[in-house]
């Protein structure tokens, strides 16, 4: 099992060496003076998009890991994952 997860680059999630990135707010950043969303070209917006993407990628890897592990274990072992 470890080798299968290592081949798919998922072992670091199971081994807790790749922790979940912090989840960013669901809405884009807001300018404090105008109370409007910051422009898409701003660094704050780009940083928000990057953090959103990192979190989604980690969630996808986490789901792939759980799916792979649940697919090969016996009935009754799933509760321990």
N, C-alpha and C positions, 0 to 999 in steps of 0.2 A: 504494500500500500504506500509506504513512504517513497519508494522509487517512482511509482506512478504519479504521485503528487509532485515530486521533484522534476520529473520530465515535463510536466505541464506548468511548471513554475508557480505552484500553489502551496508548496510545503511551508514557506515562510509565514503564511497566514495561520496554518495549523500550529506551527512552532512559536507563535506569538512574536516573531521577529519583525513582522510587517503589521504594525498596529493600524487600526482604522484611523484615517485622517479626520480631523475635526470637521464636522458638518457645518457648512456655511449657512447663513440665513437663506430662506427660500426665495426671498425677493431681492432684487438688485440693490446696491447701495444707494442712499439718498443724500443729496447735497443738504447740509445742515442749514445753510442760509436761505436757499430757495425752496426747500422742502420738495424738490423734484428729483427724479432719478438722475443719476450722474450720466453724462454722455457715454455712449458705447465705446468711444475711442479713449476714454480716460483709463489711467492705470488702475484705479479702484475697481472699475467694472471688469477689466481684463483679469485682475487678481481674483475677483469673485467667480468669474467663469472658470478659471483654472482650478480653483478649489472645488467648485461644483463637479467638474470633470474628474478630478482625482477621487472624490468621494464615490461617484458613480462607478468608476473603474474598480475601486476596491470592493464595492458591494457586488459587482458582477463576478469578481474573482472569488469572493467569499461564497456566493451561491454556487459557483462551479465546484468549489471544494466540497461543500456539503453534499451536492448532488453526486459527485464521484464517490464520496465515502458512503453515502446511504445506498448507493447502487451495488456495493460489494459486501456489505455486512449482512449478518444473519438477522432474522427477526428477533426482536427483543434487545439488540445491541444499540439500536438507533437512539434510544432514550438517553444514552450516556454521552452522546456527541454534543 
